[in-house]
Amino acid sequence: MPTKQWFFYVLSCSDQSMYAGVTTDVDKRVSLHNEGKGSKYVRSRLPARLFYMRPMPSKSKAFSFEKRFKALTREQKLKKLCEMVDEDLGFL
């Protein structure tokens, strides 16, 4: 049986804050957030838009990355996101 692909994702909320999470179905998860059925944090800051997503090698790596990302300051998160986008586009 094939393993599910896990994703790390970041949402941009209506108050300009960010929310990070992990899932195997990004589109479905973003929809659930915007229906008010996702996290309590996002529910009070709707609408939320997908800001960034990245496939992860495993479920454990996805949750580990999410935990480290959430521990960063906003400025550090934005810097990390810029670095990841550069990596994705092959600028590094």
Contacts in CASP RR format, 6 or more apart in sequence:
PFRMAT RR
TARGET T0000
AUTHOR 0000-0000-0000
METHOD contacts of the structure
MODEL  1
MPTKQWFFYVLSCSDQSMYAGVTTDVDKRVSLHNEGKGSKYVRSRLPARL
FYMRPMPSKSKAFSFEKRFKALTREQKLKKLCEMVDEDLGFL
3 58 0 8 1.000
4 24 0 8 1.000
4 59 0 8 1.000
5 24 0 8 1.000
5 55 0 8 1.000
6 22 0 8 1.000
6 23 0 8 1.000
6 24 0 8 1.000
6 55 0 8 1.000
6 56 0 8 1.000
6 58 0 8 1.000
6 59 0 8 1.000
6 61 0 8 1.000
6 62 0 8 1.000
7 22 0 8 1.000
7 23 0 8 1.000
7 24 0 8 1.000
7 26 0 8 1.000
7 53 0 8 1.000
7 54 0 8 1.000
7 55 0 8 1.000
7 56 0 8 1.000
7 62 0 8 1.000
8 20 0 8 1.000
8 21 0 8 1.000
8 22 0 8 1.000
8 53 0 8 1.000
8 54 0 8 1.000
8 56 0 8 1.000
8 62 0 8 1.000
8 65 0 8 1.000
8 66 0 8 1.000
8 69 0 8 1.000
9 20 0 8 1.000
9 21 0 8 1.000
9 22 0 8 1.000
9 23 0 8 1.000
9 26 0 8 1.000
9 29 0 8 1.000
9 30 0 8 1.000
9 50 0 8 1.000
9 51 0 8 1.000
9 52 0 8 1.000
9 53 0 8 1.000
9 54 0 8 1.000
10 18 0 8 1.000
10 19 0 8 1.000
10 20 0 8 1.000
10 21 0 8 1.000
10 50 0 8 1.000
10 51 0 8 1.000
10 52 0 8 1.000
10 53 0 8 1.000
10 69 0 8 1.000
10 77 0 8 1.000
10 81 0 8 1.000
11 18 0 8 1.000
11 19 0 8 1.000
11 20 0 8 1.000
11 30 0 8 1.000
11 33 0 8 1.000
11 42 0 8 1.000
11 48 0 8 1.000
11 49 0 8 1.000
11 50 0 8 1.000
11 51 0 8 1.000
12 18 0 8 1.000
12 48 0 8 1.000
12 49 0 8 1.000
12 50 0 8 1.000
12 51 0 8 1.000
13 19 0 8 1.000
13 42 0 8 1.000
13 45 0 8 1.000
13 46 0 8 1.000
13 48 0 8 1.000
14 45 0 8 1.000
14 46 0 8 1.000
14 47 0 8 1.000
14 48 0 8 1.000
15 45 0 8 1.000
17 45 0 8 1.000
18 51 0 8 1.000
18 74 0 8 1.000
18 77 0 8 1.000
19 33 0 8 1.000
19 39 0 8 1.000
19 41 0 8 1.000
19 42 0 8 1.000
19 45 0 8 1.000
19 48 0 8 1.000
20 66 0 8 1.000
20 69 0 8 1.000
20 70 0 8 1.000
20 77 0 8 1.000
21 29 0 8 1.000
21 66 0 8 1.000
22 56 0 8 1.000
22 59 0 8 1.000
22 62 0 8 1.000
22 63 0 8 1.000
22 65 0 8 1.000
22 66 0 8 1.000
23 29 0 8 1.000
26 50 0 8 1.000
26 53 0 8 1.000
29 38 0 8 1.000
30 48 0 8 1.000
30 49 0 8 1.000
30 50 0 8 1.000
32 38 0 8 1.000
33 39 0 8 1.000
33 42 0 8 1.000
33 43 0 8 1.000
33 46 0 8 1.000
33 48 0 8 1.000
34 46 0 8 1.000
34 47 0 8 1.000
34 48 0 8 1.000
36 42 0 8 1.000
36 43 0 8 1.000
36 46 0 8 1.000
42 48 0 8 1.000
51 81 0 8 1.000
52 81 0 8 1.000
52 84 0 8 1.000
52 85 0 8 1.000
54 84 0 8 1.000
54 88 0 8 1.000
56 62 0 8 1.000
56 65 0 8 1.000
69 77 0 8 1.000
69 80 0 8 1.000
72 80 0 8 1.000
83 92 0 8 1.000
86 92 0 8 1.000
END
